[in-house]
Amino acid sequence: MEQEIQLNEHNKQEYPPMHTAEHILNQTMVRMFGCPRSKNAHIERKKSKCDYQLTEEPSAEMMAEVEQQVNNVIDQHLPVTIDYMSREDAGKIVDLSKLPEEASETLRIVRVGDYDACACIGTHVNNTSEIGHFKLLNYDYAEGRLRLRFKLTE
């Protein structure tokens, strides 16, 4: 008899292309700056923002490289897939520090090709070809917090 997977309820309806772009942006920031994934994000259809903890302000060239790298990943038309696994197994491959205490024992792991894997209960596209173009609108840095504002275009 197959066990039914019970996940936590999600309290927000996301725009799948933007939410998937956030996953790619998070992994890009982790790879480029060695920082944790965004702990504070506001993801909306028209424009979004993410905050990252960095020890020093990045240059304009570095921020242009972030935008370019996110678009390079999107342009690879990577599949976005979902796996279910135990917390223990998930903890071996993803950072669970943002996981709420009340999260279920079975976690939903969202993968963007081989580029990113993250525990997430949100909605996503099936392929990065559905995202569009990532555009960094602006950013500011103060007291170790880098805030990025961005949108998606066709």
Backbone torsions as a table, in degrees:
resi	resn	phi	psi	omega
1	MET	NA	126.5	-178.5
2	GLU	-79.9	132.6	-179.4
3	GLN	-81.1	135.4	177.3
4	GLU	-78.0	132.2	-179.3
5	ILE	-81.9	129.7	179.6
6	GLN	-112.3	116.3	178.8
7	LEU	-110.7	161.7	175.5
8	ASN	-65.3	150.0	175.5
9	GLU	-70.0	149.1	177.1
10	HIS	-104.4	133.8	-172.3
11	ASN	-97.0	9.1	-175.6
12	LYS	-146.7	142.1	175.2
13	GLN	-94.4	114.4	-178.5
14	GLU	-93.9	162.8	171.5
15	TYR	-90.2	107.7	-171.1
16	PRO	-51.1	-43.2	179.1
17	PRO	-60.9	-43.0	-178.7
18	MET	-68.6	-40.5	-179.3
19	HIS	-65.1	-39.1	177.9
20	THR	-68.4	-38.4	175.8
21	ALA	-60.8	-35.6	177.0
22	GLU	-60.7	-40.9	177.8
23	HIS	-59.3	-44.7	-179.0
24	ILE	-66.6	-42.5	177.3
25	LEU	-60.5	-45.2	179.7
26	ASN	-57.8	-47.4	-179.2
27	GLN	-66.4	-35.3	177.1
28	THR	-63.0	-43.7	179.0
29	MET	-64.9	-41.6	177.7
30	VAL	-59.5	-47.0	-177.3
31	ARG	-69.2	-41.2	-175.4
32	MET	-79.1	-36.1	-172.4
33	PHE	-116.8	-7.4	-179.3
34	GLY	68.7	19.0	-179.3
35	CYS	-91.3	165.0	173.4
36	PRO	-70.7	164.6	172.6
37	ARG	-58.8	161.2	179.8
38	SER	-58.0	131.2	177.1
39	LYS	-97.4	-12.6	-179.6
40	ASN	-136.8	113.8	-178.1
41	ALA	-138.6	146.9	174.7
42	HIS	-130.1	103.0	-171.9
43	ILE	-108.0	116.8	-178.0
44	GLU	-133.2	166.1	-178.3
45	ARG	-62.9	-47.9	-173.9
46	LYS	-77.4	-46.2	176.5
47	LYS	-157.0	157.3	-174.8
48	SER	-138.6	168.7	175.5
49	LYS	-145.7	149.7	176.7
50	CYS	-138.1	142.6	177.0
51	ASP	-109.6	138.8	178.5
52	TYR	-129.5	146.1	177.0
53	GLN	-93.9	116.0	178.9
54	LEU	-129.0	149.6	-179.3
55	THR	-79.5	-21.4	177.2
56	GLU	-147.9	157.0	-177.8
57	GLU	-69.9	129.9	176.8
58	PRO	-75.2	155.2	178.4
59	SER	-77.3	164.0	176.0
60	ALA	-60.0	-36.0	178.7
61	GLU	-64.3	-40.5	178.9
62	MET	-65.4	-38.5	-179.8
63	MET	-69.3	-36.1	174.9
64	ALA	-64.4	-35.7	177.7
65	GLU	-67.4	-36.9	175.8
66	VAL	-58.6	-51.0	179.9
67	GLU	-57.5	-45.4	-178.8
68	GLN	-64.0	-42.3	-179.2
69	GLN	-65.5	-42.5	177.7
70	VAL	-59.1	-45.1	178.9
71	ASN	-66.8	-35.1	175.9
72	ASN	-60.4	-41.4	179.1
73	VAL	-67.6	-46.4	178.4
74	ILE	-55.9	-44.0	-176.2
75	ASP	-69.3	-9.4	177.1
76	GLN	-79.6	-5.5	179.7
77	HIS	50.8	54.7	-178.5
78	LEU	-78.7	143.8	174.3
79	PRO	-71.5	145.8	174.3
80	VAL	-110.9	115.9	-173.3
81	THR	-121.8	163.2	-178.2
82	ILE	-127.3	133.2	173.9
83	ASP	-125.0	151.7	174.3
84	TYR	-114.2	135.2	179.7
85	MET	-155.3	166.9	179.0
86	SER	-69.6	157.4	175.6
87	ARG	-54.4	-42.0	-177.6
88	GLU	-60.8	-48.3	179.6
89	ASP	-66.7	-41.1	179.9
90	ALA	-62.2	-39.4	-179.2
91	GLY	-61.9	-18.0	178.4
92	LYS	-80.3	-18.2	-175.8
93	ILE	-123.4	-16.8	-179.9
94	VAL	-134.2	158.4	176.0
95	ASP	-77.8	121.7	-179.1
96	LEU	-105.1	16.2	-175.6
97	SER	-65.8	-24.3	179.1
98	LYS	-90.9	-3.4	-176.8
99	LEU	-67.8	127.5	178.6
100	PRO	-67.6	150.5	-179.8
101	GLU	-55.1	-37.4	-175.8
102	GLU	-81.7	5.6	179.5
103	ALA	-61.2	148.4	-177.3
104	SER	-67.3	165.5	178.2
105	GLU	-69.5	-33.1	176.5
106	THR	-92.5	128.2	-178.9
107	LEU	-112.5	152.4	177.8
108	ARG	-101.0	117.8	-179.5
109	ILE	-105.3	121.4	179.4
110	VAL	-100.4	129.0	-180.0
111	ARG	-117.0	137.3	172.2
112	VAL	-108.7	94.6	-174.0
113	GLY	51.3	-137.2	174.3
114	ASP	-97.7	7.4	-175.1
115	TYR	-81.7	-40.8	-174.8
116	ASP	-144.6	147.8	171.2
117	ALA	-140.7	136.0	-174.6
118	CYS	-154.9	141.4	172.0
119	ALA	-73.3	124.3	-174.2
120	CYS	-159.7	140.2	176.5
121	ILE	-109.2	8.7	-178.2
122	GLY	-78.8	-177.5	179.8
123	THR	-100.9	144.6	-173.6
124	HIS	-140.3	163.3	172.0
125	VAL	-75.4	169.5	177.5
126	ASN	-88.3	-21.6	-176.8
127	ASN	-152.6	143.7	-178.1
128	THR	-63.2	-15.8	176.6
129	SER	-64.2	-15.4	-179.4
130	GLU	-88.3	-1.9	-173.3
131	ILE	-82.5	-42.3	-172.2
132	GLY	98.8	-150.2	-176.3
133	HIS	-110.9	131.8	178.8
134	PHE	-85.0	127.4	-179.7
135	LYS	-125.6	117.2	174.8
136	LEU	-77.4	115.7	-177.7
137	LEU	-78.8	-50.6	177.1
138	ASN	-168.1	175.3	178.9
139	TYR	-155.4	157.5	172.8
140	ASP	-143.8	154.4	-177.2
141	TYR	-129.5	128.4	177.1
142	ALA	-153.3	129.3	173.8
143	GLU	50.1	44.4	175.6
144	GLY	84.9	0.9	-180.0
145	ARG	-111.2	122.1	174.3
146	LEU	-102.9	119.6	177.2
147	ARG	-106.5	122.9	177.6
148	LEU	-106.6	134.0	173.1
149	ARG	-115.4	133.0	-173.2
150	PHE	-149.5	166.1	176.4
151	LYS	-144.6	174.2	174.7
152	LEU	-114.9	141.4	175.3
153	THR	-125.1	168.1	179.7
154	GLU	-71.1	NA	NA
